Amino acid sequence: MIGEIDVYGLFLPPLLVLAVVAWAVSALLRRGLRAVGAYGWVWHPPLFDFALYVLVLSGVAGLWSVWTA
């Protein structure tokens, strides 16, 4: 992940852009999991949310590295 992403003259590090995308995806996943009642099986919801975010961020970063290679 070398370089920057140009957003209308503002240069952003790729990890920042990926983190925002991962946050949006994990927010949608959290909303869906709450809707189906999956949080009833979770011991510590904030810890689960953080782990879900880390997994989504690593998946998005992996897809980004495959897509840009």
N, C-alpha and C positions, 0 to 999 in steps of 0.2 A: 504494500500500500504506500507507494511513493507518489508524491505529487499532491496537487490540490484540485478541488472541483470548483470551477468558476460559476458563480451564481450572480449574474448581472454585475460583474466587476468585483464581487466579494469572494475572495478565495477562502474556501472552507476545507478543513482536513476531511478525508473520506470517512474516517471513523465517526466523526460528528454526524455526518449525513446518515450513515448506517445506524447509528444509535437512535436517531429520531425516527427512522423507518421502523426499527425494531420496537421502539416504544409504542408506535401506533398499532403495529401488528399484535403485540402482546396485550394492549388495551382491548382490542377486539376479541382476542382469545379469552381474556379474563371475563369480559362481559358475557361471552357465550358459555363459559364454564359456570358462572354464577346463575345463568338462566336455567341450565339443566340440573342445578343442584349439586354439582361436583364438589363444591367447597364444604359440604357436609362431611366429606371423607378426609378433608385436609386438616392436619394437626395445627399448623401455624400458617394462616393465610398470607401474612406479609412475607414470610420466608419463601413460601411457595411462589408468590408473585415475583420475587426477586430471581429465584431459580428459573422460572419461566422466561423472564426477560433475558437472562444470560443465555439460555438455550436458543431463544429466537435471535438474539444478536449474533451468536456464533454461527447459526444457520444462514443468516443474511450475509454475514461476512464471508462465509464459505461460498455461497452463491455468487457474491460479488467477485471473488478471486477467480472463480471458474469462468464467469462471464467476461471479465476484462483480460484474461490471459490469451 
